[in-house]
């Protein structure tokens, strides 16, 4: 069964309205050296690729989104299995441009970094059992009711931005008394309060603080865990690695994949978030970090967005891996093939077998664009025609590199750079991010995607 996109493995189009051009990257399963000949035909609303040896004809419809200038094909590269080129999208002489406002209808709003606030599954003032996700063993022993296992969280709060240094987190004072001159006792009280304010933001016994991929609990709450080397936290029952802590801190960071919460009188535990997908949470983390970084750049700071993700395996001798990401374009319009709207047919067929929609005869065509192919009468009926429609996405274009840390100068330089956002990830999230970036990197040929050890990729944001 032939897919509706024919023998095209991958198809990606970058649209740059400000530059009035579109970049096409198309890959096939066979090398072009094995194909007799390949022809590219341009029309204002489509691009047609004819492969003579394969008896295939591909029509990539672009008219739903942008128009093409038929005499401006450039930067043509045909190498191995890829065919790449650039086409101008302006049909007239480009003399002026009217920029849309930042309100509704602007390109920035259509392809922007919208705020997605995380919703926590844990509700305050309800009793929960905190369980290990591997063995379902309880991690918390109630202190107010020893006969029942669980804890009531009085406060469930989201932590500040991951871009900020956690050492800068603190709670503001709720009382504003004692201004002016006071007694020595008042001065001592204010000194004690000031010392309390200098302590870092730490959860208390009845608090649950959460970030994009972890939960913070007070160390005294977790009685059924084992802590090694004052850093690594394990489940006492199955020795599953749960998270980390610090020697001088009272909090424990638990990776969201490793814990579950079972509400009292219920039988099915829930995760920390309704979304239990490592890749989706990674997307939200990057979107949130870049959105906050864009706010900083609007204040006049240089717009260089660098993210450094760290994976630290448990143990004093545990391996450390780093993923370096430099965002080159935060809001890039990209288009991929939409199989649901693509059609494959030959001279003796009305539609492909796997399109998933009912076949219609040539007298019952409902697609208005199907009748505008006046030149189809000149097509050899032996060619199989594939009509490919595009689907719009908003993505970040980035360069990335990942490697085990072995005191490489580049990793040391990024670690010491104050403009680089450093974040620690769990191993499932780190692995999911690597697989995703590697897969999207294959849309572009190696000659365009590799530079100085970094590879180019795309991260969808809508």
N, C-alpha and C positions, 0 to 999 in steps of 0.2 A: 504494500500500500504506500503510494507516494504522498508525502506531506503536501499540504496546500501551498507551501512556499517552494515546492520543487526540491531541487538538490542544493539549495542555498543553506549552508550551515548557520551562518550568522549574518545579520544585516544591521548596521548602525549608521545613523545620519546625525551629524552635528549641525545644528542651525544657529548661525550667528547673525541676528538681525542688524546689529550695529555695523558689522563688516559687510552686510549684504551678500552673504555667501553660505553655502552648505557643503560640508565635507561628507563624502560617502565612503564607507568601509564595508566591503562585501567579501565573504569567504565561501569557498566551495569545497566539497570533499576531495576533488581531484586537482592535481597541479595543472596549470594552464599549458605547460610544456607538452602534456599528453592530449590536449584538445586541438582540433584542426585549425579553427579560427574563432575569434570572439569579436563581435561588433557592438558598439555602444551608440544608441540613437537617442537624441534629445528632442523632447517636445516641451511646451510650456508647462504642462501639468503631469509629465511622467518621464521616466527614463526606461528605455528598453535595451535589454542585453540579449543578444542572439548568439548562441553557442552552436556553431555549425556541426562540429563533430558529435555533440551530444544530442542534437536535434531538439534543443530546448530554447524557449523564448520566454524571457521574464520581463514583465511590465511592472515597474515600481511607481505607484500612483502617489504624487506629491501635491496635487492640486487642492486637496482639502486643507492644506496648511500653508503652502507657499508656492510661488510661481518661479519658473526657471528661465534664465536667459540662454537661449539655445546655441549661442556662439561663444560661450565663455568657458568651456571645459578646459581645465588646466590641472597641473600636478598629477598627471596620470601615472600610476604605478601598478604594474601587473607582475607579481612576484609570488612564486610558489602557488599557494591556493587563494591568494588575496588579489582583489582588484580595488584600487582606491583612486579617487579623483575629487576635484573641487569644481563647483558650478556656482556662478553668480546668481543671485535671486532677484536682483533689481532689473526690471524690464525697461526702464528709462534711465536717462543720465541722472546720477545721484548728485543733487545740488544742495538740498536742505533736508532737515529732519525735524519733525515735531516730536519732542519727548513727552511721553505720557506722565501724568502726575502720579504720585505715590499712592493714590487712592485706588478705588476699585477700578478694574479694567486695565490696569497697567501690566506690562510684561513682568515686572518685578513681583507684582502681587500674584499673577498666575503661576509663576515659577519661583516662589519664594520660600523662605524658611519659616513656615508657620509654627506657632508654639503648640506642642503636644505635651500637656501636663500629665505626668504619670499618676495613675490611680492605684492606691494601695489596697490590697484585698483585706487587710487587717483593719478592723473597726475598733475605735476606742471604747473602753468601758465594757468589753465583753471578754469572757475567759477563753483563752486559747491554750492548747497544748502545742509546744514547739517540737517538731519531729525531725529526725534525720531522714532525708529523702531516699536514702539507700536501704536502711533497715527498718524504718518507721519507729525507731526507738526514741523515747522522750528525752529531751535535752534539758528541760526545766522542771524543777520540783517546787511546788507552791510553798511559800513560807507562812501565809496567813491561814491556809487550810491544808495541813500536812496530809490529810487523807485523800485529797484530790490533787491531781497532777495538772499543772497549768499556771497561767499568770494572766492577770487583767492589766492591759496596757492603758494607762490613763491618758497618755499623749502619744499620738502617731503623727509624726511630722516629717516633711521632706527636707533634706539637707540643702544648704546653699549650693551654688554652682561648683561643679568639679574643676572649673578653670581656676578658681581661687585656691590659694594655699590653705590647707586645713588648719594650719597654725594661726591663721588670721580669723578663724571663726570664733565668735563669742556671742553671749546673750546680753542685750541691753538691760539697763536697770529699769525696773517698773516703779520704783519709789523715787520721788524727787524731794524728799524731806531733808532737813539738816543743812540747807543752804545758809551761808553766812557764818558768823563766828559762833562756836559752840564750846562746850566743855571738853575737858580732856577725854572723858568717856566717849563723847560724840566723835572726837578726832580718832580715837582708837577704833570706834565702830566703823567709821568711814575707811580707815586703813584696812580693816579686815574685809570690808565689802570690796575695796579696790583689789585686794589680793584674790578674792573670789572671782572678780571680773577678769583677772589676768589668766585664770585657768581656762583651758580650752573647752570648746563646746563638746560636752560629753553627756550621753544619756544617763539618767538616773534609773533607779530600780524599776519604776513603772513606765519607762519611756521606750518607744521604738522609733528610731530615726532611720530613714532610708534614702539611698541614692538611686542612681539609674540601674544599678546592678547588684546592690548589696543592702544588708540591714545592719544597723548598729544597735547592740544591746549592752546593758551593763554586765560586767564580768561576773558579778555575784549572782545574776539570774541563772546562769548556765552552770548547774552543778554536775551534770552528767556529760561533761566533755573532758578531754585530756589535752593539756597544753604542753608542748615540747619546746624547749629552748626559749621560753618566755615569748614565743612568737606564733607558732603554728598550732592551730586548734583542730582536734580530731574528735569524732564520736567515740565514746567509751565502749559502745557495744560492738561496732563493726570496724572501728578505726578509719572511717571515711574522713578524708580531709574536708573540713568545713569552712575554714577561713583563717584570719590572722588577728593578732593583737600586738600591742606594743608594751614594752617593759614598764614604762612610766605612765601608761594610760589605763583608765578603768573600763574602757569599752572594748568590745569584740566585734570585728567585722566578719559577717557571715555572707558568703556568696549566695545569691538568691537561688541558684540551682540546687543547693545542698540542703535547704531547709523547707519544711512545709508547716502550715498552721492549721490545726484542727479545732474548729469552734466547738464549745461545749454543747452536748446533745446532738451533734451532727456526726456523720460517719465518713464523710469524704473530705480529706484535707485539701487545702488550696495553697497555691504558691503565693509568694510575696506580692506579685502583680497578676492581674488578669491575663496579661501577655506572658506566655511562658516560652518564648522563642528567643534564643540568644542573639540571632542575627537581627531581629526586629528591634531588640533593645539596644544593640550596637548602633543601628541606624538612628535611633532616637538620641543616643548619647552624642553622636557626631553632630547631628542637627542642632542640638541644644548648645554644644560647645562653640560651634561656628557662629550661631546666631548671637551668642553673648560676645564673641570675639569681634563680630561686625560692629556691635555697639561701641566697643573700645576704639576701633579704627575710625568711627565717625567723630571721635574726639580729637583726631589729628595724628594718631599714632600710625606707624607704617602697617599696611595691610598684608602682612606676611603670616599666613596661618599654618603653623606647624604643630602636629600632634604626635606624641610619643607614647605608645602603649607598651606596657610592661607585663610580661608573664613570668611570675616567679614560682617555680615548683617548690613544694615543701621540702624542708631539710636544710641544714646549714650548708651542705654541699650541693643543694639543688640548683639545677640549671636555670639561667635567666635568659629569656628571649625578648627581643624588642621589635616592635612594628613602628616604623617611621612613616608618617604621612604628611605630605605638603600639599595643601589645597591650592590648585591653580585657578579654578573657576567654581564659585559657590553655587551658581544658578545657571546651568547650561541646559538649553533645550535639546533633547536627543529624541530620536525616533527609531523604533524597532519594528520588525515585521509583526503584524497582527494576524495570526493564523486563522482566527475566527472570521475575519472579513476577507481573507485571501481565497482565491479560486484557482484551481488547476483544471485545464480541459484541453482536449485535442480535437482534431477535426471530426472524429466520430463520436465524441462525448459532449454532453451538455454541462457536466460539472464533475468535480473529483469525487471519489467514493468516500473520502474522510473529512469533507468539509463540515459535516454535522448538520446540514440543512437539507430540506427537501429539494430534489432536482426539478428544474423547470425546463421546458422546451424552449427553443429559440423564439417561438411565437408568444411565450408567456413571460418574457424577461421583464423583471421589475426594476432592475438597476438602470437608472437613466444614463450612467456612464458607459454601459455596455453597448449602447447604440452609437456612440461617438467615435467608434473605431472604423472610420471610413477606409483606412488603408488595410484593414484585415482581409479584404478580398484578394489582396496580392500575396498573402502569407501562404507558404506551402503547408498544406493540410497535414503533412507528416510531422511538422513541428508541434510539440506539446507546449501550450501556452499557459503561463502562470501569471495571474493578476495579483499583485501583492500590494496590500494597503498597509499604511503605517499607523503606528500608535504612539502618541506623544507621551514623553516622560520628562521630569525635571531631575537633573542629576548634578553631582559634583564631579568635576574632572580633577584627578589628583595623581601624584607620583608617590609610590610606596616602596618600601623595602623592609624585609624581615630577616632576622638572622639571630643565631645564638650569640650572646654577648661573650666576647673574649678580649676585652680591653681594646677594641678597635677605636682608633682616633675619632672616627665619625660619630660613633655612639657616645663617646665621652664628650665630644663637642656639643651634641644635642642635649645631653643631660645637664651641662653647665650653662646652657643658653636660657636666660630668664624669660625670653619671649616664646619658648616652647612649652606647650601645655602637656604635662606629664600625668598619665593615668594608668592605674594598675587594673588589669582585667583578670577574670577567671579563665581557666584553660578552655572550657567549652566555648566561651564567647570569643576568645582569641583565635581558636581554631576555625570557628564559623566565619569570622571576619577574613581570615587568610584565604579560605576556600572561595568565598564570594569575590574578593578582589582578584584572585587568580582567574576565575571563570570570566569575569568582565574584561580582564586584560586581553583575553584572546579575541576580542572583537577587532583589535587593531594589529596589523602586522608588526613583526619584531623590529623592523627598521624605524618604525614610528614610536614604539612603546618603550624601548629600553634606552636609558641614558645614564651613564656613570653609576651603574649598579642599581638604579631605581627603575621601576616599571610603571607604566601609565595604566590607569584603570578608571572606572566610573562607579559612583555610589549613588543609587537612586534615593531621592528625598521626597518624591511624590509620584 
